C-alpha cells in the first residue's frame, strides 16, 4: 500500500509525515508523534477516551484516519499545561478529584476544553451534554462535573489563563 504525505499542525507544531492511508489518527498521535495522552479505548468511537480537538472541535481520533487531518489543526491533552504549570481544567480536575484511574481523563478534559473555549459559564446540563460521549467506569461523574464547573470559575476569574487550548 502506498503511503500518503500529510502536513498537520499538532499542538502548535507542524508535522509532515508519510503515513499509511488506513493509519488511525489515534495511532498516529501515539506512535508516530509520541503523544501518549490520547488514549485508545474501544476503537469504535463509543468511550471518548481518544477525544482530541480537530480545528477546535472535539472529535474521536479512533474514528478518523491521519490522512483526514492533512492541513488541519489537532490539539491533544499535551497542548494544555505542564506538570509545573497546570492548565485551569487540569488544576480543577486535581482540586475536585475529577478522576480515579485517569484513563478517561484526557478525553474528558478535551471535551471540557471545547466547551469552555466558547462558554465560561456553562450550566450543569451544558456540561453533561459536552461530556455525554465520554464514558467513565470509575466515577459517578459528579466530581467530573464539579471539576468542569471549577475550571470555568478559575478561567472566569483569571482571563487569559489557559488560553492556548481553551
VMD Tcl script that builds the backbone (N, CA, C; Angstrom):
set m [mol new atoms 498]
animate dup $m
set s [atomselect $m all]
$s set {name element resname resid chain x y z} {
  {N N UNK 1 A 0.853 -1.165 0.000}
  {CA C UNK 1 A 0.000 0.000 0.000}
  {C C UNK 1 A 0.906 1.237 0.000}
  {N N UNK 2 A 0.621 2.172 -0.885}
  {CA C UNK 2 A 1.450 3.368 -0.951}
  {C C UNK 2 A 1.102 4.319 0.185}
  {N N UNK 3 A 2.103 5.051 0.620}
  {CA C UNK 3 A 1.910 5.993 1.717}
  {C C UNK 3 A 1.481 7.353 1.174}
  {N N UNK 4 A 0.835 8.114 2.041}
  {CA C UNK 4 A 0.357 9.454 1.693}
  {C C UNK 4 A 1.116 10.486 2.513}
  {N N UNK 5 A 1.417 11.588 1.879}
  {CA C UNK 5 A 2.077 12.689 2.580}
  {C C UNK 5 A 1.014 13.529 3.277}
  {N N UNK 6 A 1.234 13.796 4.570}
  {CA C UNK 6 A 0.332 14.699 5.288}
  {C C UNK 6 A 1.146 15.786 5.972}
  {N N UNK 7 A 0.506 16.904 6.147}
  {CA C UNK 7 A 1.065 18.034 6.879}
  {C C UNK 7 A -0.011 18.469 7.866}
  {N N UNK 8 A 0.292 18.355 9.141}
  {CA C UNK 8 A -0.721 18.644 10.168}
  {C C UNK 8 A -0.089 19.414 11.323}
  {N N UNK 9 A -0.827 20.396 11.810}
  {CA C UNK 9 A -0.405 21.169 12.972}
  {C C UNK 9 A -0.930 20.437 14.208}
  {N N UNK 10 A -0.024 19.936 15.018}
  {CA C UNK 10 A -0.406 19.243 16.247}
  {C C UNK 10 A 0.170 20.026 17.422}
  {N N UNK 11 A -0.718 20.528 18.231}
  {CA C UNK 11 A -0.334 21.293 19.420}
  {C C UNK 11 A 0.586 22.467 19.088}
  {N N UNK 12 A 0.324 23.087 17.932}
  {CA C UNK 12 A 1.084 24.264 17.544}
  {C C UNK 12 A 2.377 23.987 16.804}
  {N N UNK 13 A 2.665 22.726 16.543}
  {CA C UNK 13 A 3.873 22.362 15.807}
  {C C UNK 13 A 3.485 21.648 14.522}
  {N N UNK 14 A 4.085 22.063 13.411}
  {CA C UNK 14 A 3.776 21.463 12.117}
  {C C UNK 14 A 4.556 20.168 11.947}
  {N N UNK 15 A 3.851 19.111 11.573}
  {CA C UNK 15 A 4.462 17.810 11.306}
  {C C UNK 15 A 4.153 17.411 9.871}
  {N N UNK 16 A 5.163 16.924 9.186}
  {CA C UNK 16 A 4.982 16.369 7.844}
  {C C UNK 16 A 5.456 14.930 7.900}
  {N N UNK 17 A 4.596 14.044 7.450}
  {CA C UNK 17 A 4.905 12.620 7.524}
  {C C UNK 17 A 4.324 11.886 6.319}
  {N N UNK 18 A 4.916 10.732 6.034}
  {CA C UNK 18 A 4.346 9.775 5.091}
  {C C UNK 18 A 3.649 8.722 5.938}
  {N N UNK 19 A 2.367 8.526 5.690}
  {CA C UNK 19 A 1.600 7.591 6.512}
  {C C UNK 19 A 0.789 6.653 5.638}
  {N N UNK 20 A 0.501 5.491 6.203}
  {CA C UNK 20 A -0.400 4.551 5.544}
  {C C UNK 20 A -1.787 5.188 5.500}
  {N N UNK 21 A -2.532 5.021 4.416}
  {CA C UNK 21 A -3.865 5.626 4.323}
  {C C UNK 21 A -4.830 5.169 5.411}
  {N N UNK 22 A -4.624 3.977 5.956}
  {CA C UNK 22 A -5.545 3.438 6.965}
  {C C UNK 22 A -5.055 3.652 8.396}
  {N N UNK 23 A -4.003 4.447 8.585}
  {CA C UNK 23 A -3.493 4.715 9.931}
  {C C UNK 23 A -4.473 5.618 10.672}
  {N N UNK 24 A -4.954 5.148 11.815}
  {CA C UNK 24 A -5.885 5.948 12.612}
  {C C UNK 24 A -5.159 7.150 13.210}
  {N N UNK 25 A -5.898 8.239 13.364}
  {CA C UNK 25 A -5.314 9.430 13.971}
  {C C UNK 25 A -4.813 9.123 15.379}
  {N N UNK 26 A -5.562 8.344 16.139}
  {CA C UNK 26 A -5.118 7.992 17.498}
  {C C UNK 26 A -3.766 7.283 17.467}
  {N N UNK 27 A -3.580 6.379 16.531}
  {CA C UNK 27 A -2.295 5.673 16.416}
  {C C UNK 27 A -1.197 6.602 15.915}
  {N N UNK 28 A -1.534 7.496 15.003}
  {CA C UNK 28 A -0.571 8.484 14.510}
  {C C UNK 28 A -0.062 9.338 15.672}
  {N N UNK 29 A -0.964 9.828 16.490}
  {CA C UNK 29 A -0.581 10.684 17.614}
  {C C UNK 29 A 0.258 9.920 18.628}
  {N N UNK 30 A -0.161 8.724 18.967}
  {CA C UNK 30 A 0.523 7.937 19.991}
  {C C UNK 30 A 1.855 7.372 19.506}
  {N N UNK 31 A 1.863 6.798 18.309}
  {CA C UNK 31 A 3.037 6.051 17.875}
  {C C UNK 31 A 3.972 6.824 16.952}
  {N N UNK 32 A 3.434 7.660 16.105}
  {CA C UNK 32 A 4.276 8.438 15.186}
  {C C UNK 32 A 4.804 9.707 15.853}
  {N N UNK 33 A 3.971 10.341 16.695}
  {CA C UNK 33 A 4.372 11.609 17.305}
  {C C UNK 33 A 4.704 11.481 18.797}
  {N N UNK 34 A 4.601 10.282 19.352}
  {CA C UNK 34 A 4.915 10.022 20.763}
  {C C UNK 34 A 4.136 10.927 21.712}
  {N N UNK 35 A 2.820 11.028 21.465}
  {CA C UNK 35 A 1.912 11.785 22.326}
  {C C UNK 35 A 0.941 10.788 22.970}
  {N N UNK 36 A 1.345 10.170 24.069}
  {CA C UNK 36 A 0.541 9.100 24.661}
  {C C UNK 36 A -0.694 9.566 25.427}
  {N N UNK 37 A -0.915 10.860 25.555}
  {CA C UNK 37 A -2.080 11.349 26.276}
  {C C UNK 37 A -3.391 11.003 25.606}
  {N N UNK 38 A -3.360 10.835 24.305}
  {CA C UNK 38 A -4.555 10.414 23.585}
  {C C UNK 38 A -4.666 8.903 23.754}
  {N N UNK 39 A -5.584 8.492 24.596}
  {CA C UNK 39 A -5.713 7.067 24.893}
  {C C UNK 39 A -6.512 6.345 23.816}
  {N N UNK 40 A -6.288 5.058 23.714}
  {CA C UNK 40 A -7.056 4.207 22.810}
  {C C UNK 40 A -7.890 3.278 23.683}
  {N N UNK 41 A -9.192 3.363 23.512}
  {CA C UNK 41 A -10.087 2.542 24.333}
  {C C UNK 41 A -10.837 1.553 23.485}
  {N N UNK 42 A -12.076 1.876 23.185}
  {CA C UNK 42 A -12.954 0.946 22.478}
  {C C UNK 42 A -12.637 0.836 20.987}
  {N N UNK 43 A -12.013 1.857 20.429}
  {CA C UNK 43 A -11.699 1.938 18.999}
  {C C UNK 43 A -12.941 1.849 18.115}
  {N N UNK 44 A -14.090 2.240 18.683}
  {CA C UNK 44 A -15.346 2.281 17.941}
  {C C UNK 44 A -16.052 3.623 18.101}
  {N N UNK 45 A -15.389 4.597 18.750}
  {CA C UNK 45 A -15.965 5.920 18.944}
  {C C UNK 45 A -16.989 6.014 20.049}
  {N N UNK 46 A -17.078 4.997 20.887}
  {CA C UNK 46 A -18.105 4.962 21.921}
  {C C UNK 46 A -17.620 5.572 23.241}
  {N N UNK 47 A -16.391 5.290 23.641}
  {CA C UNK 47 A -15.955 5.639 25.001}
  {C C UNK 47 A -15.439 7.061 25.157}
  {N N UNK 48 A -14.896 7.653 24.111}
  {CA C UNK 48 A -14.441 9.036 24.175}
  {C C UNK 48 A -13.048 9.253 24.742}
  {N N UNK 49 A -12.333 8.205 25.127}
  {CA C UNK 49 A -11.006 8.410 25.711}
  {C C UNK 49 A -10.000 8.961 24.702}
  {N N UNK 50 A -10.295 8.830 23.426}
  {CA C UNK 50 A -9.379 9.289 22.382}
  {C C UNK 50 A -9.733 10.688 21.874}
  {N N UNK 51 A -10.588 11.407 22.588}
  {CA C UNK 51 A -11.056 12.715 22.130}
  {C C UNK 51 A -9.917 13.718 22.035}
  {N N UNK 52 A -9.836 14.367 20.890}
  {CA C UNK 52 A -8.913 15.462 20.627}
  {C C UNK 52 A -9.726 16.584 19.993}
  {N N UNK 53 A -9.120 17.734 19.846}
  {CA C UNK 53 A -9.779 18.823 19.129}
  {C C UNK 53 A -9.194 18.904 17.725}
  {N N UNK 54 A -10.054 18.805 16.735}
  {CA C UNK 54 A -9.640 18.960 15.337}
  {C C UNK 54 A -10.254 20.263 14.859}
  {N N UNK 55 A -9.382 21.200 14.540}
  {CA C UNK 55 A -9.824 22.555 14.206}
  {C C UNK 55 A -10.793 23.086 15.250}
  {N N UNK 56 A -10.489 22.798 16.534}
  {CA C UNK 56 A -11.255 23.322 17.647}
  {C C UNK 56 A -12.477 22.529 18.043}
  {N N UNK 57 A -12.799 21.480 17.311}
  {CA C UNK 57 A -13.999 20.702 17.598}
  {C C UNK 57 A -13.616 19.338 18.174}
  {N N UNK 58 A -14.256 18.971 19.289}
  {CA C UNK 58 A -13.987 17.672 19.903}
  {C C UNK 58 A -14.327 16.561 18.922}
  {N N UNK 59 A -13.369 15.660 18.717}
  {CA C UNK 59 A -13.508 14.589 17.733}
  {C C UNK 59 A -12.865 13.318 18.260}
  {N N UNK 60 A -13.411 12.191 17.869}
  {CA C UNK 60 A -12.860 10.886 18.240}
  {C C UNK 60 A -11.706 10.556 17.289}
  {N N UNK 61 A -10.509 10.477 17.822}
  {CA C UNK 61 A -9.357 10.200 16.969}
  {C C UNK 61 A -9.299 8.753 16.514}
  {N N UNK 62 A -10.096 7.873 17.128}
  {CA C UNK 62 A -10.123 6.472 16.684}
  {C C UNK 62 A -11.053 6.286 15.485}
  {N N UNK 63 A -11.841 7.295 15.171}
  {CA C UNK 63 A -12.763 7.217 14.032}
  {C C UNK 63 A -12.263 8.026 12.839}
  {N N UNK 64 A -11.055 8.517 12.941}
  {CA C UNK 64 A -10.511 9.406 11.919}
  {C C UNK 64 A -9.164 8.859 11.458}
  {N N UNK 65 A -8.954 8.867 10.174}
  {CA C UNK 65 A -7.647 8.477 9.653}
  {C C UNK 65 A -6.719 9.683 9.686}
  {N N UNK 66 A -5.445 9.431 9.874}
  {CA C UNK 66 A -4.460 10.518 9.905}
  {C C UNK 66 A -4.516 11.338 8.618}
  {N N UNK 67 A -4.762 10.694 7.496}
  {CA C UNK 67 A -4.799 11.435 6.225}
  {C C UNK 67 A -5.953 12.438 6.184}
  {N N UNK 68 A -6.971 12.230 7.004}
  {CA C UNK 68 A -8.116 13.137 7.023}
  {C C UNK 68 A -7.813 14.460 7.715}
  {N N UNK 69 A -6.736 14.532 8.474}
  {CA C UNK 69 A -6.390 15.785 9.148}
  {C C UNK 69 A -5.294 16.548 8.402}
  {N N UNK 70 A -4.969 16.099 7.201}
  {CA C UNK 70 A -3.986 16.813 6.384}
  {C C UNK 70 A -4.426 18.265 6.231}
  {N N UNK 71 A -3.551 19.188 6.620}
  {CA C UNK 71 A -3.847 20.608 6.517}
  {C C UNK 71 A -4.655 21.180 7.665}
  {N N UNK 72 A -5.000 20.349 8.641}
  {CA C UNK 72 A -5.817 20.802 9.763}
  {C C UNK 72 A -4.972 20.973 11.029}
  {N N UNK 73 A -5.634 21.443 12.072}
  {CA C UNK 73 A -5.005 21.631 13.375}
  {C C UNK 73 A -5.578 20.613 14.345}
  {N N UNK 74 A -4.717 19.949 15.096}
  {CA C UNK 74 A -5.124 18.968 16.095}
  {C C UNK 74 A -4.543 19.392 17.439}
  {N N UNK 75 A -5.384 19.367 18.466}
  {CA C UNK 75 A -4.928 19.648 19.825}
  {C C UNK 75 A -5.180 18.421 20.676}
  {N N UNK 76 A -4.147 17.982 21.375}
  {CA C UNK 76 A -4.255 16.855 22.293}
  {C C UNK 76 A -4.141 17.383 23.716}
  {N N UNK 77 A -4.322 16.513 24.681}
  {CA C UNK 77 A -4.212 16.924 26.080}
  {C C UNK 77 A -2.826 17.491 26.370}
  {N N UNK 78 A -1.825 17.085 25.603}
  {CA C UNK 78 A -0.476 17.616 25.798}
  {C C UNK 78 A -0.370 19.101 25.441}
  {N N UNK 79 A -1.387 19.631 24.733}
  {CA C UNK 79 A -1.368 21.056 24.359}
  {C C UNK 79 A -1.707 21.951 25.537}
  {N N UNK 80 A -2.168 21.355 26.615}
  {CA C UNK 80 A -2.577 22.130 27.780}
  {C C UNK 80 A -1.365 22.408 28.661}
  {N N UNK 81 A -1.538 22.411 29.946}
  {CA C UNK 81 A -0.466 22.773 30.858}
  {C C UNK 81 A 0.620 21.726 30.987}
  {N N UNK 82 A 1.540 22.041 31.868}
  {CA C UNK 82 A 2.643 21.143 32.186}
  {C C UNK 82 A 2.509 20.727 33.653}
  {N N UNK 83 A 3.350 19.822 34.085}
  {CA C UNK 83 A 3.346 19.411 35.480}
  {C C UNK 83 A 3.635 20.615 36.376}
  {N N UNK 84 A 4.517 21.486 35.911}
  {CA C UNK 84 A 4.881 22.671 36.682}
  {C C UNK 84 A 3.790 23.739 36.658}
  {N N UNK 85 A 3.046 23.823 35.568}
  {CA C UNK 85 A 2.017 24.849 35.422}
  {C C UNK 85 A 0.790 24.230 34.758}
  {N N UNK 86 A -0.113 23.755 35.589}
  {CA C UNK 86 A -1.310 23.091 35.088}
  {C C UNK 86 A -2.241 24.079 34.400}
  {N N UNK 87 A -2.919 23.605 33.377}
  {CA C UNK 87 A -3.988 24.365 32.740}
  {C C UNK 87 A -5.132 24.427 33.756}
  {N N UNK 88 A -5.977 25.461 33.730}
  {CA C UNK 88 A -7.080 25.538 34.685}
  {C C UNK 88 A -7.982 24.303 34.707}
  {N N UNK 89 A -8.177 23.667 33.582}
  {CA C UNK 89 A -9.015 22.454 33.577}
  {C C UNK 89 A -8.301 21.332 34.323}
  {N N UNK 90 A -7.009 21.177 34.080}
  {CA C UNK 90 A -6.242 20.158 34.792}
  {C C UNK 90 A -6.199 20.467 36.285}
  {N N UNK 91 A -6.004 21.729 36.624}
  {CA C UNK 91 A -5.982 22.151 38.023}
  {C C UNK 91 A -7.310 21.811 38.700}
  {N N UNK 92 A -8.399 22.098 38.013}
  {CA C UNK 92 A -9.724 21.835 38.574}
  {C C UNK 92 A -9.973 20.342 38.750}
  {N N UNK 93 A -9.537 19.518 37.806}
  {CA C UNK 93 A -9.701 18.071 37.944}
  {C C UNK 93 A -8.907 17.574 39.150}
  {N N UNK 94 A -7.741 18.174 39.398}
  {CA C UNK 94 A -6.928 17.802 40.556}
  {C C UNK 94 A -7.628 18.249 41.837}
  {N N UNK 95 A -8.080 19.511 41.872}
  {CA C UNK 95 A -8.718 20.059 43.074}
  {C C UNK 95 A -10.007 19.316 43.445}
  {N N UNK 96 A -10.817 19.008 42.459}
  {CA C UNK 96 A -12.148 18.445 42.701}
  {C C UNK 96 A -12.198 16.924 42.562}
  {N N UNK 97 A -11.036 16.304 42.448}
  {CA C UNK 97 A -10.957 14.837 42.364}
  {C C UNK 97 A -11.802 14.306 41.210}
  {N N UNK 98 A -11.620 14.905 40.035}
  {CA C UNK 98 A -12.400 14.539 38.857}
  {C C UNK 98 A -11.893 13.305 38.149}
  {N N UNK 99 A -10.999 12.566 38.769}
  {CA C UNK 99 A -10.511 11.344 38.144}
  {C C UNK 99 A -10.233 10.311 39.218}
  {N N UNK 100 A -10.277 9.078 38.803}
  {CA C UNK 100 A -9.847 7.998 39.684}
  {C C UNK 100 A -8.724 7.253 38.989}
  {N N UNK 101 A -9.035 6.389 38.053}
  {CA C UNK 101 A -7.948 5.673 37.383}
  {C C UNK 101 A -7.251 6.574 36.368}
  {N N UNK 102 A -7.961 7.570 35.837}
  {CA C UNK 102 A -7.361 8.532 34.914}
  {C C UNK 102 A -7.445 8.157 33.452}
  {N N UNK 103 A -7.956 6.980 33.130}
  {CA C UNK 103 A -7.960 6.552 31.733}
  {C C UNK 103 A -8.851 7.437 30.862}
  {N N UNK 104 A -10.004 7.838 31.376}
  {CA C UNK 104 A -10.923 8.668 30.593}
  {C C UNK 104 A -10.561 10.148 30.649}
  {N N UNK 105 A -9.683 10.527 31.558}
  {CA C UNK 105 A -9.425 11.931 31.855}
  {C C UNK 105 A -8.982 12.767 30.656}
  {N N UNK 106 A -8.047 12.329 29.818}
  {CA C UNK 106 A -7.670 13.177 28.686}
  {C C UNK 106 A -8.853 13.510 27.770}
  {N N UNK 107 A -9.699 12.524 27.505}
  {CA C UNK 107 A -10.872 12.774 26.668}
  {C C UNK 107 A -11.861 13.704 27.337}
  {N N UNK 108 A -12.060 13.519 28.644}
  {CA C UNK 108 A -12.951 14.413 29.397}
  {C C UNK 108 A -12.417 15.843 29.357}
  {N N UNK 109 A -11.119 15.990 29.573}
  {CA C UNK 109 A -10.506 17.312 29.601}
  {C C UNK 109 A -10.615 17.988 28.239}
  {N N UNK 110 A -10.420 17.236 27.160}
  {CA C UNK 110 A -10.504 17.852 25.833}
  {C C UNK 110 A -11.942 18.211 25.483}
  {N N UNK 111 A -12.896 17.419 25.924}
  {CA C UNK 111 A -14.308 17.778 25.726}
  {C C UNK 111 A -14.636 19.043 26.515}
  {N N UNK 112 A -14.107 19.137 27.729}
  {CA C UNK 112 A -14.309 20.335 28.546}
  {C C UNK 112 A -13.633 21.542 27.901}
  {N N UNK 113 A -12.472 21.335 27.305}
  {CA C UNK 113 A -11.760 22.444 26.656}
  {C C UNK 113 A -12.586 23.035 25.518}
  {N N UNK 114 A -13.239 22.162 24.741}
  {CA C UNK 114 A -14.091 22.672 23.665}
  {C C UNK 114 A -15.242 23.489 24.254}
  {N N UNK 115 A -15.883 22.970 25.278}
  {CA C UNK 115 A -17.000 23.667 25.904}
  {C C UNK 115 A -16.569 25.022 26.447}
  {N N UNK 116 A -15.476 25.033 27.214}
  {CA C UNK 116 A -15.057 26.256 27.900}
  {C C UNK 116 A -14.399 27.274 26.976}
  {N N UNK 117 A -14.024 26.864 25.806}
  {CA C UNK 117 A -13.474 27.815 24.837}
  {C C UNK 117 A -14.508 28.886 24.511}
  {N N UNK 118 A -15.760 28.484 24.396}
  {CA C UNK 118 A -16.830 29.404 23.998}
  {C C UNK 118 A -17.786 29.772 25.122}
  {N N UNK 119 A -17.728 29.058 26.236}
  {CA C UNK 119 A -18.720 29.274 27.282}
  {C C UNK 119 A -18.069 29.104 28.653}
  {N N UNK 120 A -17.749 30.221 29.285}
  {CA C UNK 120 A -17.126 30.159 30.607}
  {C C UNK 120 A -18.148 30.169 31.745}
  {N N UNK 121 A -19.408 30.038 31.387}
  {CA C UNK 121 A -20.452 29.980 32.400}
  {C C UNK 121 A -21.470 28.896 32.040}
  {N N UNK 122 A -20.987 27.667 31.833}
  {CA C UNK 122 A -21.922 26.613 31.426}
  {C C UNK 122 A -22.777 26.136 32.590}
  {N N UNK 123 A -24.015 25.820 32.293}
  {CA C UNK 123 A -24.884 25.195 33.272}
  {C C UNK 123 A -24.587 23.710 33.345}
  {N N UNK 124 A -25.109 23.084 34.362}
  {CA C UNK 124 A -24.879 21.650 34.559}
  {C C UNK 124 A -25.321 20.835 33.335}
  {N N UNK 125 A -26.455 21.192 32.743}
  {CA C UNK 125 A -26.937 20.466 31.558}
  {C C UNK 125 A -25.987 20.622 30.380}
  {N N UNK 126 A -25.411 21.807 30.216}
  {CA C UNK 126 A -24.445 22.019 29.128}
  {C C UNK 126 A -23.181 21.202 29.358}
  {N N UNK 127 A -22.760 21.104 30.593}
  {CA C UNK 127 A -21.578 20.287 30.912}
  {C C UNK 127 A -21.872 18.823 30.625}
  {N N UNK 128 A -23.034 18.358 31.072}
  {CA C UNK 128 A -23.396 16.955 30.828}
  {C C UNK 128 A -23.499 16.665 29.337}
  {N N UNK 129 A -24.008 17.607 28.573}
  {CA C UNK 129 A -24.080 17.451 27.115}
  {C C UNK 129 A -22.672 17.363 26.522}
  {N N UNK 130 A -21.767 18.234 26.994}
  {CA C UNK 130 A -20.400 18.271 26.458}
  {C C UNK 130 A -19.647 16.968 26.704}
  {N N UNK 131 A -19.869 16.351 27.866}
  {CA C UNK 131 A -19.153 15.105 28.186}
  {C C UNK 131 A -20.015 13.871 27.945}
  {N N UNK 132 A -21.162 14.054 27.327}
  {CA C UNK 132 A -22.096 12.957 27.114}
  {C C UNK 132 A -21.535 11.805 26.305}
  {N N UNK 133 A -20.545 12.045 25.485}
  {CA C UNK 133 A -19.938 10.987 24.681}
  {C C UNK 133 A -18.695 10.397 25.310}
  {N N UNK 134 A -18.425 10.747 26.566}
  {CA C UNK 134 A -17.240 10.256 27.258}
  {C C UNK 134 A -17.681 9.353 28.403}
  {N N UNK 135 A -17.208 8.128 28.376}
  {CA C UNK 135 A -17.576 7.166 29.419}
  {C C UNK 135 A -16.502 7.079 30.491}
  {N N UNK 136 A -16.951 6.972 31.720}
  {CA C UNK 136 A -16.058 6.759 32.857}
  {C C UNK 136 A -16.611 5.584 33.638}
  {N N UNK 137 A -15.782 4.606 33.871}
  {CA C UNK 137 A -16.238 3.423 34.602}
  {C C UNK 137 A -15.905 3.499 36.084}
  {N N UNK 138 A -15.172 4.517 36.509}
  {CA C UNK 138 A -14.744 4.603 37.910}
  {C C UNK 138 A -15.573 5.558 38.748}
  {N N UNK 139 A -16.032 6.646 38.147}
  {CA C UNK 139 A -16.692 7.683 38.934}
  {C C UNK 139 A -18.185 7.689 38.651}
  {N N UNK 140 A -18.894 8.479 39.390}
  {CA C UNK 140 A -20.318 8.696 39.141}
  {C C UNK 140 A -20.535 10.000 38.396}
  {N N UNK 141 A -19.482 10.558 37.845}
  {CA C UNK 141 A -19.489 11.795 37.059}
  {C C UNK 141 A -19.659 13.050 37.905}
  {N N UNK 142 A -20.059 12.959 39.174}
  {CA C UNK 142 A -20.284 14.150 39.986}
  {C C UNK 142 A -19.024 14.995 40.094}
  {N N UNK 143 A -17.897 14.357 40.375}
  {CA C UNK 143 A -16.649 15.107 40.526}
  {C C UNK 143 A -16.120 15.619 39.193}
  {N N UNK 144 A -16.451 14.937 38.121}
  {CA C UNK 144 A -16.053 15.418 36.796}
  {C C UNK 144 A -16.821 16.692 36.484}
  {N N UNK 145 A -18.108 16.689 36.730}
  {CA C UNK 145 A -18.929 17.891 36.509}
  {C C UNK 145 A -18.451 19.015 37.419}
  {N N UNK 146 A -18.195 18.702 38.684}
  {CA C UNK 146 A -17.694 19.710 39.625}
  {C C UNK 146 A -16.348 20.268 39.160}
  {N N UNK 147 A -15.524 19.421 38.573}
  {CA C UNK 147 A -14.224 19.856 38.059}
  {C C UNK 147 A -14.389 20.842 36.911}
  {N N UNK 148 A -15.309 20.569 36.033}
  {CA C UNK 148 A -15.534 21.466 34.893}
  {C C UNK 148 A -16.143 22.781 35.378}
  {N N UNK 149 A -17.029 22.710 36.347}
  {CA C UNK 149 A -17.571 23.945 36.937}
  {C C UNK 149 A -16.453 24.765 37.573}
  {N N UNK 150 A -15.554 24.100 38.286}
  {CA C UNK 150 A -14.417 24.785 38.926}
  {C C UNK 150 A -13.477 25.363 37.870}
  {N N UNK 151 A -13.233 24.629 36.789}
  {CA C UNK 151 A -12.370 25.133 35.711}
  {C C UNK 151 A -12.950 26.413 35.129}
  {N N UNK 152 A -14.251 26.434 34.910}
  {CA C UNK 152 A -14.904 27.639 34.386}
  {C C UNK 152 A -14.731 28.796 35.357}
  {N N UNK 153 A -14.859 28.513 36.647}
  {CA C UNK 153 A -14.678 29.546 37.677}
  {C C UNK 153 A -13.260 30.110 37.641}
  {N N UNK 154 A -12.267 29.234 37.581}
  {CA C UNK 154 A -10.870 29.666 37.515}
  {C C UNK 154 A -10.643 30.521 36.271}
  {N N UNK 155 A -11.159 30.068 35.142}
  {CA C UNK 155 A -10.930 30.765 33.877}
  {C C UNK 155 A -11.660 32.113 33.842}
  {N N UNK 156 A -12.809 32.201 34.489}
  {CA C UNK 156 A -13.520 33.488 34.574}
  {C C UNK 156 A -12.753 34.473 35.443}
  {N N UNK 157 A -12.189 33.974 36.538}
  {CA C UNK 157 A -11.512 34.863 37.480}
  {C C UNK 157 A -10.083 35.211 37.050}
  {N N UNK 158 A -9.544 34.461 36.106}
  {CA C UNK 158 A -8.194 34.724 35.589}
  {C C UNK 158 A -8.243 34.740 34.058}
  {N N UNK 159 A -8.813 35.784 33.472}
  {CA C UNK 159 A -8.910 35.843 31.999}
  {C C UNK 159 A -7.547 35.637 31.341}
  {N N UNK 160 A -7.562 34.876 30.275}
  {CA C UNK 160 A -6.327 34.614 29.529}
  {C C UNK 160 A -5.578 33.388 30.018}
  {N N UNK 161 A -5.839 32.954 31.257}
  {CA C UNK 161 A -5.168 31.755 31.763}
  {C C UNK 161 A -5.740 30.543 31.053}
  {N N UNK 162 A -4.883 29.735 30.485}
  {CA C UNK 162 A -5.346 28.543 29.794}
  {C C UNK 162 A -5.852 28.827 28.399}
  {N N UNK 163 A -5.486 29.976 27.836}
  {CA C UNK 163 A -5.988 30.369 26.529}
  {C C UNK 163 A -5.532 29.470 25.395}
  {N N UNK 164 A -4.396 28.818 25.549}
  {CA C UNK 164 A -3.816 28.038 24.468}
  {C C UNK 164 A -4.807 27.063 23.843}
  {N N UNK 165 A -5.452 26.225 24.646}
  {CA C UNK 165 A -6.382 25.245 24.085}
  {C C UNK 165 A -7.827 25.555 24.424}
  {N N UNK 166 A -8.055 26.268 25.449}
  {CA C UNK 166 A -9.445 26.532 25.822}
  {C C UNK 166 A -9.713 27.972 25.765}
}
mol reanalyze $m
mol bondsrecalc $m
mol representation Tube
mol addrep $m
